[in-house]
Amino acid sequence: MSTPTSQLHDAGVSIWLDDLSRTRISSGNLQELIDTRNVTGVTTNPTIFANAITNPDDTSYDAQVSELAVSGASAEEAVFAATTQDVAAALDVFRPVWEASGHVDGRVSIEVSPDLAHDTEGTVAQAKELWAKIDRPNLLVKIPATKAGLPAIAEAIGAGISVNVTLIFSLERYAEVIDAYLTGLETAKAAGLDLSTIQSVASFFVSRVDTETDKRLAAIGTDAAEALKSKAGLANARLAYELYEKTFASDRAQALVAAGANRQRPLWASTGVKDPALPDTLYVTELVAPGVVNTMPEKTLEATFDHGVVTGDTITGGYEEARAVFSGLAEVGVDFADVTQVLEDEGVAKFIDSWHDLLTQVREGLEAQR
């Protein structure tokens, strides 16, 4: 039976779920989403794990926390043990998808500690630690696209680690991310690694762009400003896809592809609609093009399955309209470079806060067991 999610899949969009918990895996719910919602991957972040591990209604972590408490584990060690166990289990669930997709999909992401967002060497070290600990070929290690993250991305890719680059908001930073990926591939090639085994996605955040931009447009308050509301996120993502197409058609990228390398796919993140006045599938159905990933919270996934209208490619015909949106933003006085910098700073800060909240609650749980 054809459904909106199967139509998305047929249009070249890989549907990933932006959520994971031990109960979701053990209950069979994750497999059900693969079977009925065309889900071919999962993304996680510190907030997702904090919600899962500290959920008072979820007892699936209790036994492990008790064992870790007896062993004298620190909160950091306990979180590392719990999250890597969940990701490894999810990767095993997705192994058939990974095989069936020619090793493209069936991916699960785990993020390096947000505390390392501005620490290149620490990020590389933890990326290698996560890659070795989980030891699954369909893993993606998430590294944020901060200035310090860029050389870490290149080094991790050069070492043969597949990477999900996260927290991308601007086209300028996205160009640097692609460059870091290509640099890493060149390093891997020089080292004699099999380039076909290295995968990467570049996670371009969408709805948060509208949230911050619309706040500034509302403050301006003119008719011209009001007419631009809820347009920046889609315009930004569409121009990111244009940049992706152009860069991977370059001689540099094509030489690597000819040597077996994979393109670094654009991934649309932050696709849950924040403004209730907007269609709840906006950041899914309006960002369809071949070779992209859309990672959705479950609410957005279910809305898409229920009533999403998939009309084929909704990106490549919209480049000029997208450029017009940015011209309009500049004309009314929105500093978009500042918008994206604020979003990057806030994104890192939110993940750090979630990480520390998680560590605090796990620390309290360990102490209660001792």
ROVODO-609480 format. One record per residue (C-alpha): residue number from 1; residue in three letters; x, y, z. Coordinates in pm, 1 decimal, padded with zeros to 6 digits. Layout:
BEGIN
<n->NUM	res->ALA	xx->X	yy->Y	zz->Z>
...
***
This chain:
BEGIN
<n->1	res->MET	xx->00000.0	yy->00000.0	zz->00000.0>
<n->2	res->SER	xx->00129.7	yy->00343.9	zz->-00091.7>
<n->3	res->THR	xx->00157.1	yy->00583.1	zz->00203.1>
<n->4	res->PRO	xx->00305.9	yy->00932.4	zz->00232.8>
<n->5	res->THR	xx->00615.8	yy->00787.0	zz->00398.6>
<n->6	res->SER	xx->00661.2	yy->00526.6	zz->00124.8>
<n->7	res->GLN	xx->00616.6	yy->00803.8	zz->-00131.5>
<n->8	res->LEU	xx->00889.3	yy->01004.5	zz->00042.5>
<n->9	res->HIS	xx->01117.1	yy->00701.5	zz->00031.5>
<n->10	res->ASP	xx->01043.1	yy->00653.0	zz->-00339.0>
<n->11	res->ALA	xx->01124.1	yy->01021.6	zz->-00400.4>
<n->12	res->GLY	xx->01474.6	yy->00964.6	zz->-00263.7>
<n->13	res->VAL	xx->01426.8	yy->01087.1	zz->00093.9>
<n->14	res->SER	xx->01564.3	yy->00870.1	zz->00373.6>
<n->15	res->ILE	xx->01336.3	yy->00892.1	zz->00677.5>
<n->16	res->TRP	xx->01519.1	yy->00880.7	zz->01009.8>
<n->17	res->LEU	xx->01361.8	yy->00899.4	zz->01355.1>
<n->18	res->ASP	xx->01495.0	yy->01169.3	zz->01584.7>
<n->19	res->ASP	xx->01455.0	yy->00967.8	zz->01903.3>
<n->20	res->LEU	xx->01579.8	yy->00655.8	zz->02080.6>
<n->21	res->SER	xx->01525.2	yy->00476.4	zz->02410.1>
<n->22	res->ARG	xx->01592.1	yy->00129.1	zz->02541.2>
<n->23	res->THR	xx->01219.8	yy->00062.2	zz->02571.5>
<n->24	res->ARG	xx->01161.3	yy->00166.1	zz->02211.4>
<n->25	res->ILE	xx->01413.1	yy->-00100.9	zz->02106.9>
<n->26	res->SER	xx->01308.8	yy->-00380.7	zz->02342.9>
<n->27	res->SER	xx->00934.8	yy->-00336.5	zz->02286.9>
<n->28	res->GLY	xx->00969.8	yy->-00385.3	zz->01912.2>
<n->29	res->ASN	xx->00847.2	yy->-00031.8	zz->01841.5>
<n->30	res->LEU	xx->01163.4	yy->00058.4	zz->01649.9>
<n->31	res->GLN	xx->01123.9	yy->-00244.5	zz->01423.9>
<n->32	res->GLU	xx->00756.0	yy->-00155.9	zz->01376.6>
<n->33	res->LEU	xx->00852.2	yy->00192.5	zz->01255.9>
<n->34	res->ILE	xx->01094.3	yy->00035.7	zz->01010.0>
<n->35	res->ASP	xx->00823.2	yy->-00197.2	zz->00883.1>
<n->36	res->THR	xx->00529.5	yy->00046.0	zz->00870.8>
<n->37	res->ARG	xx->00672.7	yy->00399.1	zz->00849.3>
<n->38	res->ASN	xx->00970.6	yy->00344.4	zz->00615.0>
<n->39	res->VAL	xx->01216.3	yy->00453.5	zz->00886.0>
<n->40	res->THR	xx->01572.9	yy->00375.1	zz->00779.1>
<n->41	res->GLY	xx->01779.5	yy->00534.3	zz->01055.5>
<n->42	res->VAL	xx->01789.4	yy->00709.5	zz->01392.0>
<n->43	res->THR	xx->01951.4	yy->01023.3	zz->01526.0>
<n->44	res->THR	xx->02018.1	yy->01091.6	zz->01892.9>
<n->45	res->ASN	xx->02146.4	yy->01384.7	zz->02093.8>
<n->46	res->PRO	xx->02208.7	yy->01457.1	zz->02463.3>
<n->47	res->THR	xx->01853.3	yy->01583.8	zz->02514.2>
<n->48	res->ILE	xx->01704.7	yy->01263.7	zz->02372.6>
<n->49	res->PHE	xx->01917.3	yy->01046.5	zz->02601.6>
<n->50	res->ALA	xx->01841.1	yy->01269.6	zz->02900.6>
<n->51	res->ASN	xx->01468.4	yy->01227.0	zz->02837.7>
<n->52	res->ALA	xx->01504.8	yy->00849.4	zz->02800.9>
<n->53	res->ILE	xx->01733.4	yy->00770.8	zz->03093.1>
<n->54	res->THR	xx->01567.3	yy->01005.2	zz->03343.0>
<n->55	res->ASN	xx->01208.6	yy->00910.7	zz->03249.4>
<n->56	res->PRO	xx->01051.2	yy->00797.6	zz->03580.2>
<n->57	res->ASP	xx->00816.7	yy->00562.5	zz->03393.2>
<n->58	res->ASP	xx->01103.0	yy->00380.1	zz->03220.1>
<n->59	res->THR	xx->01265.2	yy->00114.9	zz->03441.4>
<n->60	res->SER	xx->01473.6	yy->-00041.5	zz->03163.6>
<n->61	res->TYR	xx->01791.3	yy->00132.3	zz->03283.7>
<n->62	res->ASP	xx->01755.3	yy->00044.9	zz->03653.3>
<n->63	res->ALA	xx->01945.0	yy->-00284.9	zz->03650.1>
<n->64	res->GLN	xx->02238.1	yy->-00139.3	zz->03458.8>
<n->65	res->VAL	xx->02256.1	yy->00165.1	zz->03687.3>
<n->66	res->SER	xx->02263.0	yy->-00068.5	zz->03988.9>
<n->67	res->GLU	xx->02548.6	yy->-00270.5	zz->03841.0>
<n->68	res->LEU	xx->02741.7	yy->00044.0	zz->03756.0>
<n->69	res->ALA	xx->02687.9	yy->00179.4	zz->04107.1>
<n->70	res->VAL	xx->02831.8	yy->-00137.4	zz->04260.1>
<n->71	res->SER	xx->03132.6	yy->-00115.7	zz->04026.9>
<n->72	res->GLY	xx->03203.2	yy->00238.7	zz->04139.7>
<n->73	res->ALA	xx->03142.5	yy->00395.9	zz->03796.9>
<n->74	res->SER	xx->03129.2	yy->00772.5	zz->03764.3>
<n->75	res->ALA	xx->02829.1	yy->00947.0	zz->03613.1>
<n->76	res->GLU	xx->03024.8	yy->01003.2	zz->03291.7>
<n->77	res->GLU	xx->03118.7	yy->00633.9	zz->03272.3>
<n->78	res->ALA	xx->02758.7	yy->00529.9	zz->03341.9>
<n->79	res->VAL	xx->02616.3	yy->00753.8	zz->03069.7>
<n->80	res->PHE	xx->02878.6	yy->00630.5	zz->02824.4>
<n->81	res->ALA	xx->02791.2	yy->00267.9	zz->02907.5>
<n->82	res->ALA	xx->02414.6	yy->00319.1	zz->02881.1>
<n->83	res->THR	xx->02410.9	yy->00525.5	zz->02562.5>
<n->84	res->THR	xx->02659.8	yy->00311.1	zz->02374.0>
<n->85	res->GLN	xx->02461.4	yy->-00000.1	zz->02468.7>
<n->86	res->ASP	xx->02140.2	yy->00154.2	zz->02333.1>
<n->87	res->VAL	xx->02303.8	yy->00269.5	zz->02010.6>
<n->88	res->ALA	xx->02470.2	yy->-00068.6	zz->01953.5>
<n->89	res->ALA	xx->02135.4	yy->-00243.9	zz->02001.2>
<n->90	res->ALA	xx->01963.8	yy->-00004.9	zz->01760.5>
<n->91	res->LEU	xx->02239.3	yy->-00055.0	zz->01504.6>
<n->92	res->ASP	xx->02176.6	yy->-00429.4	zz->01521.9>
<n->93	res->VAL	xx->01804.2	yy->-00371.4	zz->01457.7>
<n->94	res->PHE	xx->01897.0	yy->-00161.2	zz->01152.3>
<n->95	res->ARG	xx->02158.9	yy->-00402.9	zz->01019.4>
<n->96	res->PRO	xx->01920.4	yy->-00555.2	zz->00757.8>
<n->97	res->VAL	xx->01831.0	yy->-00202.9	zz->00639.5>
<n->98	res->TRP	xx->02201.4	yy->-00121.8	zz->00612.7>
<n->99	res->GLU	xx->02258.2	yy->-00431.7	zz->00401.1>
<n->100	res->ALA	xx->01950.7	yy->-00377.8	zz->00181.6>
<n->101	res->SER	xx->02041.6	yy->-00012.6	zz->00112.3>
<n->102	res->GLY	xx->02392.7	yy->-00093.3	zz->-00005.4>
<n->103	res->HIS	xx->02536.9	yy->00033.6	zz->00325.4>
<n->104	res->VAL	xx->02387.9	yy->00381.1	zz->00279.0>
<n->105	res->ASP	xx->02105.1	yy->00379.7	zz->00535.3>
<n->106	res->GLY	xx->02041.4	yy->00174.9	zz->00847.0>
<n->107	res->ARG	xx->02241.6	yy->00435.8	zz->01038.4>
<n->108	res->VAL	xx->02228.2	yy->00539.6	zz->01403.4>
<n->109	res->SER	xx->02408.7	yy->00848.5	zz->01533.7>
<n->110	res->ILE	xx->02568.6	yy->00911.8	zz->01872.6>
<n->111	res->GLU	xx->02711.9	yy->01249.1	zz->01968.1>
<n->112	res->VAL	xx->03044.1	yy->01331.0	zz->02127.9>
<n->113	res->SER	xx->03012.0	yy->01511.7	zz->02461.3>
<n->114	res->PRO	xx->02880.3	yy->01866.7	zz->02409.9>
<n->115	res->ASP	xx->03150.1	yy->01981.1	zz->02652.1>
<n->116	res->LEU	xx->03396.4	yy->01912.5	zz->02368.4>
<n->117	res->ALA	xx->03224.1	yy->02143.2	zz->02115.9>
<n->118	res->HIS	xx->03519.7	yy->02383.1	zz->02120.2>
<n->119	res->ASP	xx->03792.4	yy->02120.5	zz->02176.3>
<n->120	res->THR	xx->03928.2	yy->01970.9	zz->01853.4>
<n->121	res->GLU	xx->04163.1	yy->01715.4	zz->02009.2>
<n->122	res->GLY	xx->03908.6	yy->01605.2	zz->02269.1>
<n->123	res->THR	xx->03643.1	yy->01561.0	zz->02000.8>
<n->124	res->VAL	xx->03870.4	yy->01343.3	zz->01786.4>
<n->125	res->ALA	xx->03969.7	yy->01131.7	zz->02086.4>
<n->126	res->GLN	xx->03609.9	yy->01069.6	zz->02188.2>
<n->127	res->ALA	xx->03500.0	yy->01003.0	zz->01829.6>
<n->128	res->LYS	xx->03763.6	yy->00728.1	zz->01811.6>
<n->129	res->GLU	xx->03656.0	yy->00595.3	zz->02152.0>
<n->130	res->LEU	xx->03289.2	yy->00576.1	zz->02050.5>
<n->131	res->TRP	xx->03376.1	yy->00417.6	zz->01714.5>
<n->132	res->ALA	xx->03587.2	yy->00149.0	zz->01883.4>
<n->133	res->LYS	xx->03343.8	yy->00083.0	zz->02169.1>
<n->134	res->ILE	xx->03028.3	yy->00046.1	zz->01959.4>
<n->135	res->ASP	xx->03214.0	yy->-00131.7	zz->01679.0>
<n->136	res->ARG	xx->02936.1	yy->-00138.2	zz->01419.6>
<n->137	res->PRO	xx->02993.9	yy->-00039.3	zz->01054.9>
<n->138	res->ASN	xx->02659.7	yy->00144.3	zz->01033.4>
<n->139	res->LEU	xx->02739.9	yy->00386.8	zz->01317.3>
<n->140	res->LEU	xx->02763.8	yy->00763.0	zz->01266.7>
<n->141	res->VAL	xx->02950.6	yy->00973.0	zz->01523.4>
<n->142	res->LYS	xx->02797.5	yy->01318.5	zz->01561.0>
<n->143	res->ILE	xx->03036.8	yy->01612.8	zz->01567.3>
<n->144	res->PRO	xx->02907.4	yy->01971.7	zz->01583.8>
<n->145	res->ALA	xx->02998.7	yy->02212.0	zz->01303.6>
<n->146	res->THR	xx->03171.2	yy->02460.8	zz->01531.9>
<n->147	res->LYS	xx->03501.9	yy->02616.0	zz->01428.2>
<n->148	res->ALA	xx->03681.7	yy->02364.5	zz->01649.4>
<n->149	res->GLY	xx->03463.8	yy->02086.7	zz->01510.9>
<n->150	res->LEU	xx->03571.5	yy->02138.7	zz->01148.6>
<n->151	res->PRO	xx->03928.1	yy->02002.1	zz->01181.6>
<n->152	res->ALA	xx->03792.4	yy->01724.5	zz->01404.8>
<n->153	res->ILE	xx->03551.2	yy->01623.8	zz->01127.5>
<n->154	res->ALA	xx->03836.7	yy->01609.5	zz->00876.1>
<n->155	res->GLU	xx->04053.3	yy->01403.7	zz->01112.0>
<n->156	res->ALA	xx->03775.9	yy->01160.2	zz->01202.2>
<n->157	res->ILE	xx->03684.0	yy->01103.5	zz->00837.4>
<n->158	res->GLY	xx->04054.5	yy->01062.5	zz->00757.2>
<n->159	res->ALA	xx->04069.7	yy->00786.6	zz->01018.3>
<n->160	res->GLY	xx->03781.7	yy->00600.7	zz->00852.1>
<n->161	res->ILE	xx->03510.3	yy->00707.1	zz->01097.7>
<n->162	res->SER	xx->03166.4	yy->00782.1	zz->00953.2>
<n->163	res->VAL	xx->03041.1	yy->01119.0	zz->01076.9>
<n->164	res->ASN	xx->02711.2	yy->01300.3	zz->01119.5>
<n->165	res->VAL	xx->02800.7	yy->01669.8	zz->01121.7>
<n->166	res->THR	xx->02543.0	yy->01847.9	zz->01336.7>
<n->167	res->LEU	xx->02428.3	yy->02201.9	zz->01422.5>
<n->168	res->ILE	xx->02472.1	yy->02355.3	zz->01076.0>
<n->169	res->PHE	xx->02277.0	yy->02676.9	zz->01026.3>
<n->170	res->SER	xx->02454.2	yy->02885.4	zz->00759.9>
<n->171	res->LEU	xx->02557.5	yy->02823.5	zz->00400.9>
<n->172	res->GLU	xx->02904.3	yy->02956.4	zz->00479.5>
<n->173	res->ARG	xx->02955.3	yy->02700.3	zz->00755.2>
<n->174	res->TYR	xx->02804.2	yy->02428.0	zz->00537.8>
<n->175	res->ALA	xx->03065.1	yy->02500.5	zz->00268.2>
<n->176	res->GLU	xx->03334.8	yy->02458.1	zz->00534.8>
<n->177	res->VAL	xx->03176.1	yy->02129.4	zz->00646.3>
<n->178	res->ILE	xx->03184.0	yy->01987.6	zz->00293.7>
<n->179	res->ASP	xx->03545.7	yy->02100.1	zz->00261.2>
<n->180	res->ALA	xx->03631.6	yy->01922.3	zz->00588.6>
<n->181	res->TYR	xx->03464.4	yy->01605.7	zz->00459.6>
<n->182	res->LEU	xx->03656.0	yy->01615.5	zz->00130.0>
<n->183	res->THR	xx->03981.1	yy->01687.1	zz->00315.2>
<n->184	res->GLY	xx->03917.3	yy->01385.9	zz->00536.9>
<n->185	res->LEU	xx->03849.0	yy->01166.2	zz->00235.0>
<n->186	res->GLU	xx->04174.8	yy->01278.7	zz->00075.0>
<n->187	res->THR	xx->04358.6	yy->01184.3	zz->00394.1>
<n->188	res->ALA	xx->04183.8	yy->00847.3	zz->00405.2>
<n->189	res->LYS	xx->04266.3	yy->00783.1	zz->00041.1>
<n->190	res->ALA	xx->04633.6	yy->00865.3	zz->00097.6>
<n->191	res->ALA	xx->04633.3	yy->00620.0	zz->00388.1>
<n->192	res->GLY	xx->04495.2	yy->00345.1	zz->00165.2>
<n->193	res->LEU	xx->04156.3	yy->00321.4	zz->00337.0>
<n->194	res->ASP	xx->03850.3	yy->00192.9	zz->00151.0>
<n->195	res->LEU	xx->03658.5	yy->00514.5	zz->00083.9>
<n->196	res->SER	xx->03334.9	yy->00327.7	zz->00014.5>
<n->197	res->THR	xx->03309.7	yy->00233.4	zz->00384.5>
<n->198	res->ILE	xx->03302.0	yy->00597.9	zz->00498.4>
<n->199	res->GLN	xx->02963.3	yy->00768.1	zz->00511.9>
<n->200	res->SER	xx->02867.4	yy->01115.2	zz->00625.3>
<n->201	res->VAL	xx->02561.4	yy->01335.5	zz->00653.2>
<n->202	res->ALA	xx->02552.1	yy->01710.4	zz->00712.1>
<n->203	res->SER	xx->02268.5	yy->01804.1	zz->00948.1>
<n->204	res->PHE	xx->02120.7	yy->02136.5	zz->00842.1>
<n->205	res->PHE	xx->01875.5	yy->02272.1	zz->01099.7>
<n->206	res->VAL	xx->01548.5	yy->02412.9	zz->00963.8>
<n->207	res->SER	xx->01269.4	yy->02513.3	zz->01203.6>
<n->208	res->ARG	xx->01501.0	yy->02689.5	zz->01447.8>
<n->209	res->VAL	xx->01599.7	yy->02924.2	zz->01164.6>
<n->210	res->ASP	xx->01237.1	yy->03031.2	zz->01126.7>
<n->211	res->THR	xx->01190.8	yy->03068.7	zz->01502.3>
<n->212	res->GLU	xx->01481.1	yy->03312.2	zz->01539.8>
<n->213	res->THR	xx->01422.3	yy->03496.0	zz->01210.6>
<n->214	res->ASP	xx->01047.9	yy->03535.0	zz->01267.2>
<n->215	res->LYS	xx->01113.6	yy->03682.1	zz->01611.9>
<n->216	res->ARG	xx->01325.2	yy->03952.8	zz->01446.8>
<n->217	res->LEU	xx->01070.7	yy->04009.2	zz->01170.3>
<n->218	res->ALA	xx->00795.8	yy->04054.5	zz->01429.9>
<n->219	res->ALA	xx->01008.1	yy->04316.1	zz->01606.1>
<n->220	res->ILE	xx->01048.7	yy->04505.6	zz->01277.9>
<n->221	res->GLY	xx->00673.7	yy->04487.0	zz->01229.0>
<n->222	res->THR	xx->00637.5	yy->04624.5	zz->00876.2>
<n->223	res->ASP	xx->00420.5	yy->04466.8	zz->00608.3>
<n->224	res->ALA	xx->00735.2	yy->04369.0	zz->00417.0>
<n->225	res->ALA	xx->00873.6	yy->04199.2	zz->00726.8>
<n->226	res->GLU	xx->00547.6	yy->04018.5	zz->00800.8>
<n->227	res->ALA	xx->00540.4	yy->03883.1	zz->00443.6>
<n->228	res->LEU	xx->00875.0	yy->03709.8	zz->00502.6>
<n->229	res->LYS	xx->00770.3	yy->03514.1	zz->00810.6>
<n->230	res->SER	xx->00822.1	yy->03135.6	zz->00805.2>
<n->231	res->LYS	xx->01017.4	yy->03148.5	zz->00479.7>
<n->232	res->ALA	xx->01381.1	yy->03163.6	zz->00589.1>
<n->233	res->GLY	xx->01411.9	yy->02802.7	zz->00706.8>
<n->234	res->LEU	xx->01299.8	yy->02649.0	zz->00378.6>
<n->235	res->ALA	xx->01494.1	yy->02902.4	zz->00170.4>
<n->236	res->ASN	xx->01811.9	yy->02833.6	zz->00366.7>
<n->237	res->ALA	xx->01774.4	yy->02456.7	zz->00328.3>
<n->238	res->ARG	xx->01699.5	yy->02479.6	zz->-00043.9>
<n->239	res->LEU	xx->02011.8	yy->02686.6	zz->-00106.7>
<n->240	res->ALA	xx->02206.2	yy->02433.0	zz->00099.1>
<n->241	res->TYR	xx->02092.4	yy->02162.4	zz->-00142.2>
<n->242	res->GLU	xx->02201.3	yy->02377.5	zz->-00434.9>
<n->243	res->LEU	xx->02543.7	yy->02414.2	zz->-00271.6>
<n->244	res->TYR	xx->02556.4	yy->02037.0	zz->-00217.8>
<n->245	res->GLU	xx->02481.8	yy->01972.8	zz->-00586.5>
<n->246	res->LYS	xx->02740.9	yy->02221.8	zz->-00707.8>
<n->247	res->THR	xx->03018.5	yy->02115.0	zz->-00470.9>
<n->248	res->PHE	xx->02983.8	yy->01744.3	zz->-00535.7>
<n->249	res->ALA	xx->02987.6	yy->01811.1	zz->-00909.9>
<n->250	res->SER	xx->03331.5	yy->01973.6	zz->-00872.7>
<n->251	res->ASP	xx->03648.0	yy->01808.1	zz->-01006.5>
<n->252	res->ARG	xx->03777.5	yy->01761.9	zz->-00651.8>
<n->253	res->ALA	xx->03468.8	yy->01578.3	zz->-00531.7>
<n->254	res->GLN	xx->03425.9	yy->01377.4	zz->-00850.5>
<n->255	res->ALA	xx->03783.0	yy->01248.6	zz->-00825.4>
<n->256	res->LEU	xx->03704.5	yy->01112.8	zz->-00480.1>
<n->257	res->VAL	xx->03372.2	yy->00964.8	zz->-00591.6>
<n->258	res->ALA	xx->03557.5	yy->00792.0	zz->-00877.1>
<n->259	res->ALA	xx->03788.1	yy->00643.9	zz->-00612.4>
<n->260	res->GLY	xx->03489.1	yy->00494.8	zz->-00430.9>
<n->261	res->ALA	xx->03386.1	yy->00777.3	zz->-00199.2>
<n->262	res->ASN	xx->03026.3	yy->00856.2	zz->-00105.3>
<n->263	res->ARG	xx->02865.5	yy->01196.4	zz->-00126.8>
<n->264	res->GLN	xx->02798.9	yy->01357.9	zz->00208.0>
<n->265	res->ARG	xx->02419.7	yy->01371.4	zz->00209.6>
<n->266	res->PRO	xx->02229.9	yy->01676.9	zz->00335.8>
<n->267	res->LEU	xx->02016.8	yy->01593.5	zz->00638.0>
<n->268	res->TRP	xx->01722.1	yy->01811.5	zz->00740.6>
<n->269	res->ALA	xx->01713.3	yy->01836.3	zz->01119.8>
<n->270	res->SER	xx->01487.2	yy->02035.8	zz->01351.4>
<n->271	res->THR	xx->01191.2	yy->01944.2	zz->01132.9>
<n->272	res->GLY	xx->00923.8	yy->01960.2	zz->01399.5>
<n->273	res->VAL	xx->00709.1	yy->02268.5	zz->01341.6>
<n->274	res->LYS	xx->00737.7	yy->02518.6	zz->01627.9>
<n->275	res->ASP	xx->00466.0	yy->02759.7	zz->01507.6>
<n->276	res->PRO	xx->00118.5	yy->02600.2	zz->01545.4>
<n->277	res->ALA	xx->-00008.1	yy->02822.6	zz->01264.6>
<n->278	res->LEU	xx->00207.8	yy->02632.7	zz->01013.7>
<n->279	res->PRO	xx->00128.9	yy->02293.4	zz->00855.5>
<n->280	res->ASP	xx->00276.2	yy->02023.5	zz->01079.3>
<n->281	res->THR	xx->00447.3	yy->01852.8	zz->00784.0>
<n->282	res->LEU	xx->00593.3	yy->02173.9	zz->00636.1>
<n->283	res->TYR	xx->00960.6	yy->02088.5	zz->00686.6>
<n->284	res->VAL	xx->00910.2	yy->01741.9	zz->00537.0>
<n->285	res->THR	xx->00694.8	yy->01779.9	zz->00227.2>
<n->286	res->GLU	xx->00859.5	yy->02109.3	zz->00123.4>
<n->287	res->LEU	xx->01212.1	yy->01964.8	zz->00139.6>
<n->288	res->VAL	xx->01191.9	yy->01666.6	zz->-00094.2>
<n->289	res->ALA	xx->01476.8	yy->01591.5	zz->-00334.9>
<n->290	res->PRO	xx->01684.3	yy->01285.3	zz->-00423.7>
<n->291	res->GLY	xx->01958.2	yy->01187.8	zz->-00181.7>
<n->292	res->VAL	xx->01850.5	yy->01376.8	zz->00129.7>
<n->293	res->VAL	xx->01776.5	yy->01257.7	zz->00481.7>
<n->294	res->ASN	xx->01494.0	yy->01396.9	zz->00694.0>
<n->295	res->THR	xx->01517.9	yy->01315.0	zz->01063.7>
<n->296	res->MET	xx->01183.2	yy->01362.8	zz->01235.2>
<n->297	res->PRO	xx->01051.4	yy->01356.8	zz->01589.2>
<n->298	res->GLU	xx->00785.1	yy->01088.3	zz->01620.5>
<n->299	res->LYS	xx->00502.8	yy->01344.8	zz->01620.0>
<n->300	res->THR	xx->00617.7	yy->01478.4	zz->01281.6>
<n->301	res->LEU	xx->00669.2	yy->01126.8	zz->01146.6>
<n->302	res->GLU	xx->00315.1	yy->01028.2	zz->01240.3>
<n->303	res->ALA	xx->00170.3	yy->01350.1	zz->01095.8>
<n->304	res->THR	xx->00353.1	yy->01283.7	zz->00770.4>
<n->305	res->PHE	xx->00228.5	yy->00924.6	zz->00757.7>
<n->306	res->ASP	xx->-00127.7	yy->01035.7	zz->00834.1>
<n->307	res->HIS	xx->-00174.3	yy->01331.7	zz->00601.3>
<n->308	res->GLY	xx->00152.6	yy->01437.3	zz->00437.2>
<n->309	res->VAL	xx->00111.4	yy->01532.0	zz->00069.8>
<n->310	res->VAL	xx->00419.8	yy->01430.3	zz->-00126.9>
<n->311	res->THR	xx->00437.1	yy->01594.1	zz->-00469.6>
<n->312	res->GLY	xx->00790.6	yy->01500.5	zz->-00572.2>
<n->313	res->ASP	xx->01091.8	yy->01733.0	zz->-00578.7>
<n->314	res->THR	xx->01009.7	yy->02052.7	zz->-00385.9>
<n->315	res->ILE	xx->01365.5	yy->02186.5	zz->-00364.9>
<n->316	res->THR	xx->01545.8	yy->02224.0	zz->-00694.9>
<n->317	res->GLY	xx->01285.7	yy->02446.6	zz->-00860.5>
<n->318	res->GLY	xx->01293.4	yy->02693.8	zz->-00573.3>
<n->319	res->TYR	xx->01645.3	yy->02834.9	zz->-00579.8>
<n->320	res->GLU	xx->01557.7	yy->03177.7	zz->-00721.8>
<n->321	res->GLU	xx->01264.3	yy->03216.3	zz->-00485.7>
<n->322	res->ALA	xx->01496.7	yy->03126.3	zz->-00197.5>
<n->323	res->ARG	xx->01746.1	yy->03391.7	zz->-00302.0>
<n->324	res->ALA	xx->01461.5	yy->03643.9	zz->-00317.3>
<n->325	res->VAL	xx->01373.8	yy->03560.1	zz->00044.9>
<n->326	res->PHE	xx->01726.2	yy->03645.4	zz->00156.7>
<n->327	res->SER	xx->01726.1	yy->03965.7	zz->-00045.3>
<n->328	res->GLY	xx->01404.3	yy->04058.2	zz->00130.2>
<n->329	res->LEU	xx->01546.0	yy->03980.6	zz->00472.9>
<n->330	res->ALA	xx->01843.9	yy->04204.8	zz->00406.7>
<n->331	res->GLU	xx->01616.5	yy->04483.4	zz->00282.5>
<n->332	res->VAL	xx->01404.7	yy->04485.7	zz->00599.2>
<n->333	res->GLY	xx->01713.3	yy->04480.0	zz->00819.8>
<n->334	res->VAL	xx->01753.1	yy->04118.0	zz->00935.1>
<n->335	res->ASP	xx->02121.3	yy->04031.6	zz->00987.5>
<n->336	res->PHE	xx->02107.0	yy->03664.8	zz->00887.8>
<n->337	res->ALA	xx->02471.9	yy->03602.7	zz->00970.6>
<n->338	res->ASP	xx->02389.7	yy->03705.2	zz->01326.7>
<n->339	res->VAL	xx->02080.7	yy->03481.5	zz->01322.9>
<n->340	res->THR	xx->02288.3	yy->03174.8	zz->01239.6>
<n->341	res->GLN	xx->02562.5	yy->03258.9	zz->01490.7>
<n->342	res->VAL	xx->02305.5	yy->03300.3	zz->01767.1>
<n->343	res->LEU	xx->02148.9	yy->02967.2	zz->01670.3>
<n->344	res->GLU	xx->02484.4	yy->02786.3	zz->01675.5>
<n->345	res->ASP	xx->02571.8	yy->02931.8	zz->02015.6>
<n->346	res->GLU	xx->02229.0	yy->02846.5	zz->02155.4>
<n->347	res->GLY	xx->02237.1	yy->02497.4	zz->02005.5>
<n->348	res->VAL	xx->02568.6	yy->02414.4	zz->02170.5>
<n->349	res->ALA	xx->02454.0	yy->02567.2	zz->02500.9>
<n->350	res->LYS	xx->02126.3	yy->02369.7	zz->02502.2>
<n->351	res->PHE	xx->02306.4	yy->02041.3	zz->02444.2>
<n->352	res->ILE	xx->02559.1	yy->02123.7	zz->02717.9>
<n->353	res->ASP	xx->02274.0	yy->02199.4	zz->02959.8>
<n->354	res->SER	xx->02095.7	yy->01873.8	zz->02871.9>
<n->355	res->TRP	xx->02422.2	yy->01682.8	zz->02910.0>
<n->356	res->HIS	xx->02490.2	yy->01827.4	zz->03254.1>
<n->357	res->ASP	xx->02130.9	yy->01765.5	zz->03364.7>
<n->358	res->LEU	xx->02170.4	yy->01404.0	zz->03256.1>
<n->359	res->LEU	xx->02501.1	yy->01366.8	zz->03439.4>
<n->360	res->THR	xx->02351.8	yy->01517.6	zz->03755.7>
<n->361	res->GLN	xx->02052.8	yy->01284.5	zz->03757.1>
<n->362	res->VAL	xx->02262.1	yy->00977.2	zz->03679.1>
<n->363	res->ARG	xx->02506.6	yy->01077.3	zz->03952.9>
<n->364	res->GLU	xx->02218.8	yy->01099.1	zz->04199.5>
<n->365	res->GLY	xx->02090.8	yy->00761.9	zz->04083.3>
<n->366	res->LEU	xx->02431.2	yy->00600.7	zz->04130.8>
<n->367	res->GLU	xx->02471.4	yy->00749.3	zz->04477.9>
<n->368	res->ALA	xx->02128.1	yy->00623.2	zz->04578.9>
<n->369	res->GLN	xx->02237.2	yy->00268.1	zz->04488.6>
<n->370	res->ARG	xx->02562.6	yy->00280.1	zz->04683.7>
***
